[in-house]
Amino acid sequence: MKFERTGFFSPQRRMFFKKLRRNKNIVLGGSLVLIFVAMALLAPIISPYSPIASNLSNALKPPSSSHIFGTDYLGRDIFSRVLWGARISLIIAVVGIAISLIFGAVIGGFSGYLGGAFDDVVMGAVDILLAFPDILLALFVAAVTGPGMNNVILAIGVYNFPQFARIARGAVISVKTSDFVEAARAMGESRTSIFFRYILPNSLSPIVVHATLRTAASILTAAGLSFLGLGIQPPTPEWGAMISEALYYLDAAPYMWVFPGTFLVLTVLGFNLFGDGLNDVLNPRIKD
């Protein structure tokens, strides 16, 4: 007797994973993202040196067998600092995006679900925030709160919030008139229960895609803040701060900025490709 697979290996899920494997953007972008995540998670294990310990006798050494990315002006191993910089970037991006996603999805979703005066007030505030360019809003928050990891995370959360709120509102408005929502309402479920059990879970696809794309922008923004001196402060290894320190050694030691800059570009490229691929797979308007 032949049994049909169900559960996790249902035909729908198998088709979904098949689409993932066939999408070139997801394969390439996902590979770059996995490398970035592996660097961040394994930094304490695979880092050959301390990322902050100075050794002036080894200052400005070019790449060699003992320091494959060379050393900076304080003799610190650049390879170790690049690895730990990935860890810092991952923490900032994930926590910052999580904050903006949670608040944006709930507040924007409720705004679209309830409508009326509440929607007008919330979307009015969101429109004010959207009037500021992303980097300007992040700079404003960072300048007011001061440098440091927690404040960079706050800046990332604040400047991403209005976009998540807008996307969640639009997704909820398109879902709240669905038949299954009307059925739940007819069965007497509360508005809060309907929102969290039926509407919000079915509105997550565009939010997840946007979160992936905004992760790339958030990593780049965090690096920009650190580059300007408003983000992560030395001696903590962070890609933007490392590039800023390398400005004084562009000719004498170009490897000081080449390696952190290359990993920053590849990481941002990976998240953007992965986000575009997810949009191709999850967007019902896009046909194979």
C-alpha positions as CSV (number, residue, x, y, z in Angstrom):
1,M,0.0,0.0,0.0
2,K,1.4,3.4,-1.0
3,F,1.0,6.3,1.5
4,E,1.0,9.9,0.4
5,R,3.5,12.1,2.3
6,T,1.9,14.7,4.5
7,G,3.0,17.2,7.1
8,F,6.3,18.9,6.5
9,F,6.9,16.9,3.3
10,S,3.5,17.9,1.8
11,P,3.4,18.5,-2.0
12,Q,3.0,22.3,-1.4
13,R,6.2,22.4,0.7
14,R,8.1,20.3,-1.7
15,M,7.1,22.6,-4.6
16,F,8.2,25.6,-2.4
17,F,11.6,24.2,-1.7
18,K,12.0,23.3,-5.4
19,K,11.4,26.9,-6.3
20,L,14.0,27.9,-3.8
21,R,16.6,25.6,-5.3
22,R,15.8,26.8,-8.8
23,N,16.1,30.5,-8.1
24,K,19.6,31.7,-8.9
25,N,19.4,34.8,-6.7
26,I,18.4,32.6,-3.7
27,V,21.3,30.2,-4.3
28,L,24.0,32.8,-4.8
29,G,22.6,35.3,-2.2
30,G,21.9,32.5,0.3
31,S,25.5,31.2,-0.1
32,L,26.9,34.7,0.7
33,V,24.6,35.1,3.6
34,L,25.6,31.7,5.0
35,I,29.3,32.6,4.7
36,F,28.5,35.9,6.6
37,V,26.6,34.1,9.3
38,A,29.2,31.4,9.7
39,M,31.9,34.0,10.1
40,A,29.9,35.7,12.8
41,L,29.0,32.6,14.7
42,L,32.4,30.9,14.4
43,A,34.5,34.0,15.1
44,P,35.5,33.0,18.6
45,I,36.6,29.6,17.3
46,I,38.4,30.3,14.0
47,S,39.9,33.7,14.9
48,P,43.7,33.2,15.2
49,Y,44.3,36.3,17.3
50,S,42.5,38.7,19.6
51,P,40.7,41.3,17.6
52,I,41.6,44.1,20.0
53,A,45.1,43.2,21.3
54,S,47.8,45.5,20.0
55,N,51.3,44.6,19.0
56,L,53.2,47.6,17.7
57,S,56.2,45.5,16.6
58,N,53.8,44.0,14.0
59,A,52.2,47.2,12.9
60,L,51.3,47.6,9.2
61,K,52.5,44.2,8.1
62,P,51.3,43.1,4.7
63,P,49.4,39.8,4.2
64,S,51.5,36.8,5.0
65,S,51.2,33.2,6.3
66,S,51.0,34.4,9.9
67,H,48.6,37.3,9.2
68,I,46.7,36.4,6.0
69,F,45.0,39.8,5.8
70,G,47.9,41.7,7.2
71,T,47.9,43.9,10.4
72,D,46.7,47.4,11.1
73,Y,48.6,50.4,12.5
74,L,48.4,49.0,16.0
75,G,49.6,45.5,14.9
76,R,46.1,43.9,15.3
77,D,45.3,41.0,13.0
78,I,42.9,42.2,10.3
79,F,41.6,38.8,9.6
80,S,40.5,38.4,13.2
81,R,39.0,41.8,13.2
82,V,37.0,41.1,10.0
83,L,35.6,37.9,11.6
84,W,34.5,39.7,14.7
85,G,33.2,42.6,12.7
86,A,30.8,40.2,11.0
87,R,29.6,39.2,14.4
88,I,29.0,42.8,15.4
89,S,27.2,43.6,12.1
90,L,25.0,40.5,12.5
91,I,23.9,41.4,16.0
92,I,23.1,45.0,15.0
93,A,21.2,44.0,11.9
94,V,19.2,41.2,13.4
95,V,18.2,42.9,16.7
96,G,17.5,46.3,14.9
97,I,15.4,44.6,12.2
98,A,13.6,42.5,14.8
99,I,12.6,45.6,16.8
100,S,11.3,47.5,13.7
101,L,9.6,44.4,12.3
102,I,7.7,43.6,15.5
103,F,6.6,47.1,16.2
104,G,6.0,47.9,12.6
105,A,4.0,44.8,11.9
106,V,1.8,45.1,15.0
107,I,1.2,48.8,14.9
108,G,0.9,49.1,11.1
109,G,-1.2,45.9,11.0
110,F,-3.6,47.2,13.6
111,S,-3.8,50.5,11.8
112,G,-4.9,48.7,8.6
113,Y,-7.3,46.4,10.5
114,L,-9.1,49.0,12.6
115,G,-9.0,51.8,10.1
116,G,-10.8,55.1,10.9
117,A,-9.3,57.8,13.1
118,F,-6.7,55.4,14.5
119,D,-5.4,54.6,11.0
120,D,-5.3,58.3,10.1
121,V,-3.2,59.2,13.2
122,V,-0.8,56.3,12.9
123,M,-0.2,56.7,9.2
124,G,0.2,60.4,9.6
125,A,3.0,59.8,12.1
126,V,4.5,57.2,9.8
127,D,4.4,59.6,6.8
128,I,6.3,62.2,8.8
129,L,9.0,59.6,9.5
130,L,9.0,58.5,5.8
131,A,9.6,62.1,4.8
132,F,13.2,61.9,6.2
133,P,15.8,60.0,4.1
134,D,16.8,56.8,5.8
135,I,20.4,57.7,6.5
136,L,19.3,61.2,7.8
137,L,16.9,59.7,10.2
138,A,19.5,57.2,11.4
139,L,22.0,60.0,11.8
140,F,19.6,62.1,13.8
141,V,18.8,59.2,16.2
142,A,22.5,58.3,16.6
143,A,23.5,62.0,17.1
144,V,20.8,62.4,19.8
145,T,21.5,59.2,21.7
146,G,25.3,59.1,21.2
147,P,27.7,56.4,19.9
148,G,27.6,52.7,21.0
149,M,26.1,49.4,19.9
150,N,22.7,49.8,21.7
151,N,22.2,53.3,20.2
152,V,23.1,52.0,16.7
153,I,20.5,49.2,17.2
154,L,18.0,51.9,18.2
155,A,18.8,54.0,15.2
156,I,18.3,50.9,12.9
157,G,15.0,50.1,14.6
158,V,13.7,53.6,14.3
159,Y,14.5,54.3,10.7
160,N,13.2,50.9,9.5
161,F,9.9,51.1,11.5
162,P,7.9,53.3,9.2
163,Q,8.5,51.1,6.2
164,F,7.5,48.0,8.0
165,A,4.4,49.7,9.3
166,R,3.4,50.8,5.8
167,I,3.9,47.3,4.3
168,A,2.1,45.6,7.2
169,R,-0.9,47.9,6.8
170,G,-1.2,47.3,3.1
171,A,-0.9,43.5,3.6
172,V,-3.5,43.5,6.3
173,I,-6.0,45.5,4.3
174,S,-5.7,43.0,1.5
175,V,-6.2,40.0,3.9
176,K,-8.9,41.3,6.3
177,T,-11.7,40.8,3.8
178,S,-10.8,37.2,3.0
179,D,-13.4,34.4,3.5
180,F,-11.6,32.7,6.4
181,V,-11.5,36.0,8.3
182,E,-15.2,36.5,7.8
183,A,-15.8,32.9,8.9
184,A,-13.8,33.5,12.1
185,R,-15.8,36.7,12.8
186,A,-19.0,34.8,12.2
187,M,-17.9,32.2,14.8
188,G,-17.7,35.0,17.4
189,E,-13.9,35.3,17.8
190,S,-12.7,38.6,19.2
191,R,-11.0,41.2,17.0
192,T,-7.7,40.7,18.7
193,S,-7.8,36.9,18.2
194,I,-8.7,37.3,14.6
195,F,-5.9,39.7,14.0
196,F,-3.1,37.6,15.6
197,R,-4.4,34.2,14.6
198,Y,-5.6,34.7,11.1
199,I,-4.8,38.1,9.6
200,L,-1.2,38.8,10.7
201,P,0.2,35.3,9.9
202,N,-1.2,35.5,6.4
203,S,0.3,39.0,5.9
204,L,3.9,38.0,6.6
205,S,5.2,37.2,3.1
206,P,5.9,40.8,2.0
207,I,7.1,41.6,5.5
208,V,9.7,38.8,5.5
209,V,10.9,39.8,2.0
210,H,11.3,43.4,3.1
211,A,13.1,42.3,6.3
212,T,15.7,40.5,4.2
213,L,16.3,43.5,2.0
214,R,16.4,45.9,5.0
215,T,19.0,43.7,6.7
216,A,21.4,44.6,3.9
217,A,20.6,48.3,4.2
218,S,20.9,48.1,8.0
219,I,24.4,46.6,7.8
220,L,25.4,49.3,5.4
221,T,23.9,52.0,7.6
222,A,25.5,50.7,10.7
223,A,28.9,50.7,8.9
224,G,28.2,54.3,7.7
225,L,27.5,55.5,11.3
226,S,30.6,53.8,12.5
227,F,32.6,55.3,9.6
228,L,31.4,58.8,10.7
229,G,32.2,58.2,14.4
230,L,28.6,57.9,15.5
231,G,28.4,54.1,15.7
232,I,30.6,51.4,17.2
233,Q,33.7,52.9,18.8
234,P,37.3,51.6,18.7
235,P,38.8,49.3,19.7
236,T,35.6,47.2,19.0
237,P,36.1,45.6,15.5
238,E,33.4,46.9,13.1
239,W,33.7,47.1,9.3
240,G,32.8,50.7,9.0
241,A,35.1,51.8,11.8
242,M,37.9,49.7,10.3
243,I,37.5,51.5,6.9
244,S,37.5,54.8,8.7
245,E,40.8,54.0,10.5
246,A,42.3,52.9,7.2
247,L,41.8,56.4,5.6
248,Y,45.2,57.5,7.0
249,Y,46.9,54.5,5.4
250,L,45.4,54.3,1.9
251,D,48.7,54.2,0.2
252,A,50.9,52.5,2.8
253,A,48.5,49.8,3.7
254,P,45.6,49.5,1.3
255,Y,44.7,46.0,2.7
256,M,43.4,47.8,5.8
257,W,40.3,48.9,3.9
258,V,40.2,46.4,1.1
259,F,39.3,43.3,3.2
260,P,36.6,44.9,5.5
261,G,35.2,46.8,2.5
262,T,35.1,43.6,0.3
263,F,33.3,41.6,3.0
264,L,30.8,44.5,3.6
265,V,30.0,44.7,-0.2
266,L,29.6,40.9,-0.5
267,T,27.4,40.7,2.6
268,V,25.1,43.5,1.4
269,L,25.0,42.0,-2.1
270,G,24.1,38.6,-0.6
271,F,21.2,39.8,1.4
272,N,19.9,41.9,-1.5
273,L,20.1,38.9,-3.9
274,F,18.4,36.6,-1.3
275,G,15.6,39.1,-0.7
276,D,15.0,39.5,-4.5
277,G,14.9,35.7,-4.8
278,L,12.4,35.4,-1.9
279,N,10.2,38.0,-3.6
280,D,10.2,36.0,-6.8
281,V,9.2,32.8,-4.9
282,L,6.7,34.3,-2.5
283,N,5.0,36.9,-4.7
284,P,1.9,35.3,-6.2
285,R,1.9,37.9,-9.1
286,I,5.2,36.5,-10.4
287,K,4.8,33.4,-12.5
288,D,7.5,30.8,-13.2
